[in-house]
Amino acid sequence: MSTIQRLSEIIQSRKQNPPPGSYTAQLFQKGENEVLKKMGEEVIEVIIAAKGEGNERVIYEMADLFYHSLVLLSMHDLRWEEVEAELERRFK
């Protein structure tokens, strides 16, 4: 199982059984607009990192963007495997 799949499962678990103090559970509670706002912030941070903050910072910010993207997928009852399938479809 990939790291993305494991993270997706954790996010889904927090959606179904929100533990107190969980950032992920808070995102689900606040709703889609909050997640979209966070994704926008992360995209900007990736761009800024790529324009001069170094590769480690790019990786850090990309990880944040992927995380928030997975939360958005979960909000729509979509799975990472569906994104992978779409990518596979594009390479055929």
N, CA, C and O atoms as a GROMACS GRO file, in nm:
protein
  368
    1MET      N    1   0.085  -0.118   0.000
    1MET     CA    2   0.000   0.000   0.000
    1MET      C    3   0.089   0.124   0.000
    1MET      O    4   0.185   0.134   0.076
    2SER      N    5   0.055   0.217  -0.086
    2SER     CA    6   0.134   0.340  -0.097
    2SER      C    7   0.105   0.434   0.020
    2SER      O    8   0.006   0.418   0.091
    3THR      N    9   0.192   0.529   0.038
    3THR     CA   10   0.173   0.631   0.141
    3THR      C   11   0.045   0.710   0.116
    3THR      O   12  -0.027   0.743   0.209
    4ILE      N   13   0.018   0.740  -0.009
    4ILE     CA   14  -0.104   0.814  -0.044
    4ILE      C   15  -0.227   0.732  -0.005
    4ILE      O   16  -0.322   0.786   0.051
    5GLN      N   17  -0.226   0.604  -0.033
    5GLN     CA   18  -0.339   0.518   0.003
    5GLN      C   19  -0.356   0.511   0.154
    5GLN      O   20  -0.469   0.516   0.204
    6ARG      N   21  -0.246   0.498   0.227
    6ARG     CA   22  -0.254   0.494   0.374
    6ARG      C   23  -0.310   0.625   0.428
    6ARG      O   24  -0.397   0.624   0.515
    7LEU      N   25  -0.261   0.737   0.376
    7LEU     CA   26  -0.311   0.866   0.420
    7LEU      C   27  -0.459   0.880   0.386
    7LEU      O   28  -0.536   0.933   0.467
    8SER      N   29  -0.500   0.834   0.269
    8SER     CA   30  -0.641   0.838   0.231
    8SER      C   31  -0.727   0.761   0.330
    8SER      O   32  -0.835   0.806   0.368
    9GLU      N   33  -0.678   0.646   0.373
    9GLU     CA   34  -0.753   0.565   0.470
    9GLU      C   35  -0.763   0.635   0.604
    9GLU      O   36  -0.868   0.630   0.668
   10ILE      N   37  -0.657   0.701   0.648
   10ILE     CA   38  -0.660   0.776   0.774
   10ILE      C   39  -0.760   0.890   0.764
   10ILE      O   40  -0.838   0.913   0.856
   11ILE      N   41  -0.758   0.961   0.652
   11ILE     CA   42  -0.852   1.072   0.632
   11ILE      C   43  -0.995   1.020   0.636
   11ILE      O   44  -1.081   1.080   0.700
   12GLN      N   45  -1.022   0.910   0.568
   12GLN     CA   46  -1.156   0.852   0.566
   12GLN      C   47  -1.198   0.810   0.707
   12GLN      O   48  -1.313   0.830   0.746
   13SER      N   49  -1.106   0.754   0.782
   13SER     CA   50  -1.134   0.713   0.920
   13SER      C   51  -1.170   0.834   1.006
   13SER      O   52  -1.262   0.827   1.088
   14ARG      N   53  -1.098   0.943   0.987
   14ARG     CA   54  -1.125   1.064   1.066
   14ARG      C   55  -1.257   1.128   1.024
   14ARG      O   56  -1.322   1.196   1.103
   15LYS      N   57  -1.296   1.106   0.899
   15LYS     CA   58  -1.426   1.155   0.852
   15LYS      C   59  -1.538   1.076   0.920
   15LYS      O   60  -1.637   1.134   0.964
   16GLN      N   61  -1.521   0.945   0.928
   16GLN     CA   62  -1.626   0.859   0.983
   16GLN      C   63  -1.629   0.861   1.136
   16GLN      O   64  -1.736   0.853   1.195
   17ASN      N   65  -1.513   0.870   1.198
   17ASN     CA   66  -1.501   0.869   1.344
   17ASN      C   67  -1.409   0.982   1.388
   17ASN      O   68  -1.293   0.958   1.420
   18PRO      N   69  -1.459   1.105   1.390
   18PRO     CA   70  -1.372   1.220   1.417
   18PRO      C   71  -1.319   1.223   1.560
   18PRO      O   72  -1.396   1.241   1.655
   19PRO      N   73  -1.188   1.205   1.576
   19PRO     CA   74  -1.132   1.215   1.710
   19PRO      C   75  -1.121   1.360   1.756
   19PRO      O   76  -1.097   1.449   1.673
   20PRO      N   77  -1.137   1.385   1.884
   20PRO     CA   78  -1.124   1.522   1.935
   20PRO      C   79  -0.986   1.579   1.904
   20PRO      O   80  -0.884   1.511   1.918
   21GLY      N   81  -0.983   1.704   1.862
   21GLY     CA   82  -0.856   1.772   1.836
   21GLY      C   83  -0.793   1.740   1.702
   21GLY      O   84  -0.685   1.792   1.673
   22SER      N   85  -0.854   1.656   1.621
   22SER     CA   86  -0.798   1.619   1.492
   22SER      C   87  -0.816   1.733   1.392
   22SER      O   88  -0.927   1.782   1.371
   23TYR      N   89  -0.706   1.774   1.330
   23TYR     CA   90  -0.712   1.878   1.227
   23TYR      C   91  -0.800   1.832   1.111
   23TYR      O   92  -0.880   1.909   1.059
   24THR      N   93  -0.786   1.707   1.072
   24THR     CA   94  -0.866   1.652   0.963
   24THR      C   95  -1.014   1.657   0.997
   24THR      O   96  -1.096   1.698   0.915
   25ALA      N   97  -1.049   1.616   1.118
   25ALA     CA   98  -1.189   1.620   1.161
   25ALA      C   99  -1.241   1.764   1.161
   25ALA      O  100  -1.357   1.788   1.126
   26GLN      N  101  -1.158   1.858   1.198
   26GLN     CA  102  -1.198   1.999   1.197
   26GLN      C  103  -1.226   2.046   1.054
   26GLN      O  104  -1.319   2.123   1.031
   27LEU      N  105  -1.145   2.001   0.959
   27LEU     CA  106  -1.169   2.039   0.820
   27LEU      C  107  -1.304   1.987   0.772
   27LEU      O  108  -1.378   2.059   0.706
   28PHE      N  109  -1.336   1.862   0.806
   28PHE     CA  110  -1.466   1.808   0.767
   28PHE      C  111  -1.579   1.887   0.831
   28PHE      O  112  -1.682   1.912   0.768
   29GLN      N  113  -1.560   1.926   0.954
   29GLN     CA  114  -1.663   2.002   1.025
   29GLN      C  115  -1.682   2.141   0.961
   29GLN      O  116  -1.795   2.189   0.949
   30LYS      N  117  -1.572   2.205   0.922
   30LYS     CA  118  -1.580   2.340   0.865
   30LYS      C  119  -1.635   2.337   0.722
   30LYS      O  120  -1.696   2.435   0.678
   31GLY      N  121  -1.615   2.228   0.651
   31GLY     CA  122  -1.675   2.213   0.520
   31GLY      C  123  -1.583   2.240   0.403
   31GLY      O  124  -1.466   2.276   0.418
   32GLU      N  125  -1.641   2.220   0.286
   32GLU     CA  126  -1.566   2.227   0.161
   32GLU      C  127  -1.499   2.362   0.138
   32GLU      O  128  -1.384   2.366   0.093
   33ASN      N  129  -1.566   2.471   0.168
   33ASN     CA  130  -1.506   2.602   0.143
   33ASN      C  131  -1.374   2.620   0.218
   33ASN      O  132  -1.280   2.680   0.166
   34GLU      N  133  -1.368   2.568   0.340
   34GLU     CA  134  -1.242   2.576   0.417
   34GLU      C  135  -1.132   2.496   0.350
   34GLU      O  136  -1.018   2.540   0.342
   35VAL      N  137  -1.166   2.378   0.301
   35VAL     CA  138  -1.066   2.294   0.234
   35VAL      C  139  -1.020   2.360   0.105
   35VAL      O  140  -0.901   2.361   0.075
   36LEU      N  141  -1.112   2.415   0.030
   36LEU     CA  142  -1.074   2.485  -0.094
   36LEU      C  143  -0.985   2.604  -0.064
   36LEU      O  144  -0.890   2.630  -0.137
   37LYS      N  145  -1.014   2.677   0.042
   37LYS     CA  146  -0.930   2.789   0.084
   37LYS      C  147  -0.788   2.740   0.117
   37LYS      O  148  -0.690   2.800   0.074
   38LYS      N  149  -0.781   2.631   0.193
   38LYS     CA  150  -0.650   2.576   0.229
   38LYS      C  151  -0.574   2.529   0.105
   38LYS      O  152  -0.453   2.547   0.096
   39MET      N  153  -0.645   2.469   0.010
   39MET     CA  154  -0.580   2.424  -0.113
   39MET      C  155  -0.524   2.544  -0.190
   39MET      O  156  -0.412   2.538  -0.242
   40GLY      N  157  -0.601   2.652  -0.197
   40GLY     CA  158  -0.552   2.772  -0.264
   40GLY      C  159  -0.426   2.826  -0.198
   40GLY      O  160  -0.331   2.865  -0.266
   41GLU      N  161  -0.426   2.828  -0.065
   41GLU     CA  162  -0.308   2.874   0.009
   41GLU      C  163  -0.188   2.784  -0.022
   41GLU      O  164  -0.076   2.833  -0.043
   42GLU      N  165  -0.212   2.654  -0.025
   42GLU     CA  166  -0.101   2.560  -0.049
   42GLU      C  167  -0.046   2.574  -0.190
   42GLU      O  168   0.075   2.564  -0.211
   43VAL      N  169  -0.133   2.596  -0.289
   43VAL     CA  170  -0.086   2.616  -0.426
   43VAL      C  171   0.007   2.736  -0.432
   43VAL      O  172   0.113   2.731  -0.494
   44ILE      N  173  -0.033   2.845  -0.368
   44ILE     CA  174   0.050   2.965  -0.366
   44ILE      C  175   0.183   2.936  -0.298
   44ILE      O  176   0.288   2.981  -0.344
   45GLU      N  177   0.179   2.861  -0.187
   45GLU     CA  178   0.302   2.829  -0.115
   45GLU      C  179   0.394   2.740  -0.199
   45GLU      O  180   0.516   2.754  -0.191
   46VAL      N  181   0.338   2.649  -0.278
   46VAL     CA  182   0.419   2.566  -0.368
   46VAL      C  183   0.488   2.655  -0.470
   46VAL      O  184   0.607   2.639  -0.496
   47ILE      N  185   0.414   2.748  -0.528
   47ILE     CA  186   0.470   2.837  -0.629
   47ILE      C  187   0.583   2.920  -0.570
   47ILE      O  188   0.690   2.932  -0.631
   48ILE      N  189   0.560   2.978  -0.453
   48ILE     CA  190   0.662   3.061  -0.389
   48ILE      C  191   0.786   2.977  -0.357
   48ILE      O  192   0.898   3.021  -0.379
   49ALA      N  193   0.763   2.855  -0.306
   49ALA     CA  194   0.876   2.767  -0.275
   49ALA      C  195   0.956   2.734  -0.401
   49ALA      O  196   1.079   2.733  -0.398
   50ALA      N  197   0.886   2.708  -0.510
   50ALA     CA  198   0.954   2.672  -0.635
   50ALA      C  199   1.033   2.789  -0.692
   50ALA      O  200   1.130   2.769  -0.766
   51LYS      N  201   0.993   2.909  -0.659
   51LYS     CA  202   1.060   3.027  -0.712
   51LYS      C  203   1.175   3.076  -0.623
   51LYS      O  204   1.215   3.192  -0.633
   52GLY      N  205   1.227   2.990  -0.536
   52GLY     CA  206   1.347   3.033  -0.467
   52GLY      C  207   1.365   2.985  -0.325
   52GLY      O  208   1.461   3.026  -0.259
   53GLU      N  209   1.278   2.900  -0.276
   53GLU     CA  210   1.294   2.855  -0.137
   53GLU      C  211   1.360   2.717  -0.127
   53GLU      O  212   1.380   2.666  -0.017
   54GLY      N  213   1.392   2.657  -0.239
   54GLY     CA  214   1.465   2.531  -0.238
   54GLY      C  215   1.374   2.409  -0.247
   54GLY      O  216   1.254   2.414  -0.221
   55ASN      N  217   1.437   2.300  -0.284
   55ASN     CA  218   1.364   2.176  -0.308
   55ASN      C  219   1.296   2.119  -0.184
   55ASN      O  220   1.185   2.067  -0.192
   56GLU      N  221   1.361   2.130  -0.069
   56GLU     CA  222   1.299   2.077   0.054
   56GLU      C  223   1.168   2.149   0.083
   56GLU      O  224   1.070   2.086   0.124
   57ARG      N  225   1.166   2.278   0.061
   57ARG     CA  226   1.044   2.355   0.086
   57ARG      C  227   0.936   2.319  -0.017
   57ARG      O  228   0.818   2.312   0.017
   58VAL      N  229   0.976   2.296  -0.142
   58VAL     CA  230   0.880   2.254  -0.245
   58VAL      C  231   0.816   2.122  -0.203
   58VAL      O  232   0.694   2.107  -0.212
   59ILE      N  233   0.897   2.028  -0.159
   59ILE     CA  234   0.845   1.898  -0.116
   59ILE      C  235   0.749   1.915   0.001
   59ILE      O  236   0.642   1.854   0.003
   60TYR      N  237   0.786   1.996   0.098
   60TYR     CA  238   0.702   2.019   0.216
   60TYR      C  239   0.566   2.075   0.176
   60TYR      O  240   0.462   2.028   0.222
   61GLU      N  241   0.567   2.175   0.090
   61GLU     CA  242   0.442   2.239   0.049
   61GLU      C  243   0.359   2.148  -0.041
   61GLU      O  244   0.236   2.149  -0.033
   62MET      N  245   0.424   2.069  -0.126
   62MET     CA  246   0.351   1.973  -0.209
   62MET      C  247   0.282   1.869  -0.122
   62MET      O  248   0.170   1.827  -0.152
   63ALA      N  249   0.348   1.826  -0.015
   63ALA     CA  250   0.285   1.731   0.077
   63ALA      C  251   0.158   1.791   0.137
   63ALA      O  252   0.057   1.722   0.149
   64ASP      N  253   0.163   1.918   0.175
   64ASP     CA  254   0.043   1.985   0.228
   64ASP      C  255  -0.067   1.991   0.123
   64ASP      O  256  -0.184   1.968   0.154
   65LEU      N  257  -0.030   2.021  -0.002
   65LEU     CA  258  -0.128   2.028  -0.110
   65LEU      C  259  -0.191   1.891  -0.136
   65LEU      O  260  -0.313   1.882  -0.153
   66PHE      N  261  -0.111   1.786  -0.138
   66PHE     CA  262  -0.164   1.651  -0.158
   66PHE      C  263  -0.259   1.614  -0.044
   66PHE      O  264  -0.366   1.559  -0.068
   67TYR      N  265  -0.220   1.644   0.078
   67TYR     CA  266  -0.306   1.613   0.193
   67TYR      C  267  -0.443   1.680   0.178
   67TYR      O  268  -0.546   1.614   0.189
   68HIS      N  269  -0.444   1.810   0.152
   68HIS     CA  270  -0.571   1.881   0.140
   68HIS      C  271  -0.651   1.832   0.018
   68HIS      O  272  -0.774   1.832   0.021
   69SER      N  273  -0.581   1.792  -0.087
   69SER     CA  274  -0.649   1.734  -0.203
   69SER      C  275  -0.718   1.603  -0.167
   69SER      O  276  -0.829   1.576  -0.212
   70LEU      N  277  -0.652   1.522  -0.084
   70LEU     CA  278  -0.713   1.396  -0.040
   70LEU      C  279  -0.835   1.421   0.048
   70LEU      O  280  -0.933   1.347   0.041
   71VAL      N  281  -0.829   1.524   0.130
   71VAL     CA  282  -0.946   1.560   0.212
   71VAL      C  283  -1.061   1.599   0.120
   71VAL      O  284  -1.175   1.557   0.143
   72LEU      N  285  -1.034   1.678   0.018
   72LEU     CA  286  -1.138   1.719  -0.076
   72LEU      C  287  -1.199   1.598  -0.146
   72LEU      O  288  -1.321   1.588  -0.160
   73LEU      N  289  -1.114   1.506  -0.190
   73LEU     CA  290  -1.166   1.384  -0.253
   73LEU      C  291  -1.260   1.311  -0.158
   73LEU      O  292  -1.367   1.267  -0.198
   74SER      N  293  -1.219   1.298  -0.033
   74SER     CA  294  -1.300   1.228   0.066
   74SER      C  295  -1.433   1.299   0.087
   74SER      O  296  -1.536   1.235   0.105
   75MET      N  297  -1.432   1.430   0.086
   75MET     CA  298  -1.556   1.506   0.103
   75MET      C  299  -1.656   1.475  -0.007
   75MET      O  300  -1.777   1.482   0.013
   76HIS      N  301  -1.604   1.441  -0.124
   76HIS     CA  302  -1.689   1.409  -0.239
   76HIS      C  303  -1.709   1.258  -0.255
   76HIS      O  304  -1.758   1.212  -0.358
   77ASP      N  305  -1.669   1.183  -0.154
   77ASP     CA  306  -1.679   1.037  -0.157
   77ASP      C  307  -1.606   0.978  -0.277
   77ASP      O  308  -1.650   0.880  -0.337
   78LEU      N  309  -1.493   1.039  -0.310
   78LEU     CA  310  -1.406   0.990  -0.416
   78LEU      C  311  -1.281   0.930  -0.353
   78LEU      O  312  -1.247   0.961  -0.239
   79ARG      N  313  -1.214   0.844  -0.428
   79ARG     CA  314  -1.096   0.776  -0.375
   79ARG      C  315  -0.974   0.808  -0.461
   79ARG      O  316  -0.986   0.837  -0.580
   80TRP      N  317  -0.858   0.803  -0.399
   80TRP     CA  318  -0.732   0.828  -0.469
   80TRP      C  319  -0.717   0.734  -0.588
   80TRP      O  320  -0.664   0.774  -0.692
   81GLU      N  321  -0.764   0.611  -0.575
   81GLU     CA  322  -0.753   0.514  -0.683
   81GLU      C  323  -0.826   0.563  -0.809
   81GLU      O  324  -0.787   0.527  -0.920
   82GLU      N  325  -0.929   0.643  -0.791
   82GLU     CA  326  -0.999   0.697  -0.908
   82GLU      C  327  -0.912   0.800  -0.981
   82GLU      O  328  -0.917   0.810  -1.104
   83VAL      N  329  -0.834   0.874  -0.906
   83VAL     CA  330  -0.740   0.968  -0.968
   83VAL      C  331  -0.631   0.890  -1.042
   83VAL      O  332  -0.594   0.924  -1.154
   84GLU      N  333  -0.580   0.786  -0.978
   84GLU     CA  334  -0.479   0.702  -1.044
   84GLU      C  335  -0.534   0.641  -1.172
   84GLU      O  336  -0.464   0.636  -1.273
   85ALA      N  337  -0.658   0.595  -1.169
   85ALA     CA  338  -0.720   0.536  -1.288
   85ALA      C  339  -0.730   0.639  -1.400
   85ALA      O  340  -0.707   0.607  -1.517
   86GLU      N  341  -0.764   0.762  -1.364
   86GLU     CA  342  -0.771   0.869  -1.465
   86GLU      C  343  -0.633   0.896  -1.524
   86GLU      O  344  -0.620   0.916  -1.645
   87LEU      N  345  -0.531   0.897  -1.441
   87LEU     CA  346  -0.395   0.917  -1.493
   87LEU      C  347  -0.355   0.802  -1.585
   87LEU      O  348  -0.296   0.826  -1.691
   88GLU      N  349  -0.387   0.680  -1.547
   88GLU     CA  350  -0.359   0.564  -1.633
   88GLU      C  351  -0.431   0.578  -1.766
   88GLU      O  352  -0.373   0.552  -1.872
   89ARG      N  353  -0.556   0.620  -1.762
   89ARG     CA  354  -0.636   0.636  -1.884
   89ARG      C  355  -0.569   0.734  -1.980
   89ARG      O  356  -0.572   0.716  -2.102
   90ARG      N  357  -0.508   0.837  -1.924
   90ARG     CA  358  -0.444   0.940  -2.007
   90ARG      C  359  -0.318   0.890  -2.077
   90ARG      O  360  -0.275   0.948  -2.177
   91PHE      N  361  -0.258   0.784  -2.026
   91PHE     CA  362  -0.134   0.732  -2.084
   91PHE      C  363  -0.156   0.618  -2.182
   91PHE      O  364  -0.061   0.559  -2.232
   92LYS      N  365  -0.282   0.588  -2.210
   92LYS     CA  366  -0.312   0.478  -2.304
   92LYS      C  367  -0.322   0.528  -2.444
   92LYS      O  368  -0.346   0.450  -2.536
   0.00000   0.00000   0.00000
